[in-house]
């Protein structure tokens, strides 16, 4: 099955040798549910979507992640591969003119891919302004692309609490505090030095 993105209103499961899609959708006014290949997306037309704890706001099968771009006001890291399940080629560039970094790391991005392929809600935030107030520090943006070339990439804005212990994600019409650890994103700022040190087959 290919990569998938969904929220709590839709689910995709695979059963039996035929690996078929079982799709369930809870329709409400102003909601649209669509299937593109094996990726499921549902977006309210206006306002913020209601999200329950433990919802996978963005979820892509790890082997299907083809590129990750992480951008802050100091640096940009791009990890990409040409085929599902292959190793990643990573390039890191810096705003202040530091020498760029290049490295190759394992297919699970040195054991870190799970932290980025799935973004899980811890609690819902009611508005963008609440996200900015409760999470005043801008971390950067995370952009994920899977192998479905006709689908737009997922671009997630990331913010941190003032003590740096919690992270909020804004994705399309969703604003949530996430279960993903802040350290996962701080580690990407370390670039190839961190990834090579943690590299696993």
ZILINDA-V884874 format. One record per residue. N is the residue number from 1. RES is the residue in one small letter. PHI is phi in radians with two decimals (none if undefined). PSI is psi in whole degrees, -180 to 180 (* if undefined). Layout:
BEGIN
[[N/RES/PHI/PSI] [N/RES/PHI/PSI]]
END
This chain:
BEGIN
[[1/x/none/145] [2/x/-1.41/-177] [3/x/-1.10/161] [4/x/-2.56/148] [5/x/-2.31/140] [6/x/-2.77/170] [7/x/-2.20/-171] [8/x/-1.15/-16] [9/x/-1.38/-16] [10/x/-2.31/148] [11/x/-2.43/151] [12/x/-2.23/130] [13/x/-2.30/158] [14/x/-2.13/137] [15/x/-2.46/146] [16/x/1.21/175] [17/x/-1.16/-20] [18/x/-1.42/-13] [19/x/0.84/54] [20/x/-1.55/163] [21/x/-1.54/129] [22/x/-1.94/112] [23/x/-1.96/128] [24/x/-2.18/134] [25/x/-2.31/137] [26/x/-1.82/105] [27/x/-1.48/142] [28/x/-2.48/170] [29/x/-1.04/131] [30/x/1.45/6] [31/x/-1.86/143] [32/x/-2.25/131] [33/x/-2.05/130] [34/x/-2.40/151] [35/x/-2.05/125] [36/x/-2.11/103] [37/x/1.14/-125] [38/x/-1.83/16] [39/x/-1.83/133] [40/x/-2.06/128] [41/x/-2.34/140] [42/x/-2.46/126] [43/x/-2.31/124] [44/x/-1.11/147] [45/x/-1.27/-34] [46/x/-2.43/159] [47/x/1.29/179] [48/x/-1.61/142] [49/x/-1.34/144] [50/x/-1.36/128] [51/x/-2.28/129] [52/x/-1.56/155] [53/x/-0.96/146] [54/x/1.28/5] [55/x/-1.20/136] [56/x/-1.47/98] [57/x/-1.13/-44] [58/x/-2.28/129] [59/x/-2.54/120] [60/x/-2.26/132] [61/x/-0.97/133] [62/x/-0.97/-43] [63/x/-1.14/-20] [64/x/-1.60/-8] [65/x/-1.24/118] [66/x/-1.71/-28] [67/x/-2.70/148] [68/x/-2.26/130] [69/x/-2.15/124] [70/x/-2.07/121] [71/x/-2.18/130] [72/x/-2.17/-177] [73/x/-1.34/-2] [74/x/-1.98/-27] [75/x/-2.75/167] [76/x/-2.35/129] [77/x/-2.04/129] [78/x/-2.18/122] [79/x/-2.05/127] [80/x/-2.57/161] [81/x/-2.58/160] [82/x/-1.64/-20] [83/x/-2.36/148] [84/x/-1.00/138] [85/x/1.43/-3] [86/x/-1.41/173] [87/x/-1.22/162] [88/x/-1.74/138] [89/x/-1.70/127] [90/x/-2.04/137] [91/x/-2.29/134] [92/x/-2.18/129] [93/x/-2.19/155] [94/x/-2.17/143] [95/x/-1.18/-35] [96/x/-1.44/7] [97/x/1.57/7] [98/x/-1.00/150] [99/x/-1.01/136] [100/x/-1.15/158] [101/x/-2.02/146] [102/x/-2.41/140] [103/x/-2.79/165] [104/x/-2.08/133] [105/x/-2.30/170] [106/x/-1.09/170] [107/x/-1.16/-18] [108/x/-1.76/20] [109/x/0.93/55] [110/x/1.01/37] [111/x/1.37/8] [112/x/-1.87/-6] [113/x/-1.06/-36] [114/x/-1.05/-28] [115/x/-1.20/-20] [116/x/-1.99/-30] [117/x/-1.20/-28] [118/x/-2.23/124] [119/x/-1.90/115] [120/x/-1.92/132] [121/x/-1.30/137] [122/x/-1.74/-42] [123/x/-2.75/154] [124/x/-1.44/144] [125/x/-1.85/143] [126/x/-1.39/-21] [127/x/-2.80/167] [128/x/-1.12/-37] [129/x/-1.15/-35] [130/x/-1.14/-40] [131/x/-1.06/-41] [132/x/-1.24/-32] [133/x/-1.34/-49] [134/x/-1.34/-22] [135/x/-2.28/76] [136/x/-1.29/-16] [137/x/-1.68/122] [138/x/-1.38/122] [139/x/-1.45/-53] [140/x/2.69/-158] [141/x/-2.18/145] [142/x/-2.06/124] [143/x/-2.07/125] [144/x/-2.04/139] [145/x/-2.34/135] [146/x/-1.82/-167] [147/x/-1.42/-4] [148/x/-1.39/95] [149/x/-1.14/-24] [150/x/-1.51/0] [151/x/-1.77/144] [152/x/-1.22/151] [153/x/-1.26/158] [154/x/-1.59/121] [155/x/-1.98/118] [156/x/-2.05/126] [157/x/-1.50/134] [158/x/-2.07/136] [159/x/-2.35/153] [160/x/-2.06/152] [161/x/-1.20/166] [162/x/-1.10/-29] [163/x/-1.57/-1] [164/x/1.30/11] [165/x/-1.69/-10] [166/x/-2.34/153] [167/x/-2.22/139] [168/x/-1.96/147] [169/x/-2.17/134] [170/x/-2.02/119] [171/x/-2.38/114] [172/x/0.90/-117] [173/x/-1.81/32] [174/x/-2.15/134] [175/x/-2.30/119] [176/x/-2.51/152] [177/x/-1.40/139] [178/x/-1.93/159] [179/x/-1.42/-19] [180/x/-1.04/134] [181/x/-1.23/144] [182/x/-1.05/-33] [183/x/-1.07/-28] [184/x/-1.07/-37] [185/x/-1.46/-34] [186/x/-1.10/-34] [187/x/-1.14/-34] [188/x/-1.12/-30] [189/x/-1.15/-20] [190/x/-1.38/-10] [191/x/1.13/-146] [192/x/-1.11/-29] [193/x/-1.01/-45] [194/x/-1.25/-45] [195/x/-1.13/-40] [196/x/-1.18/-40] [197/x/-1.09/-37] [198/x/-1.69/4] [199/x/-1.02/132] [200/x/-2.29/151] [201/x/-1.10/*]]
END
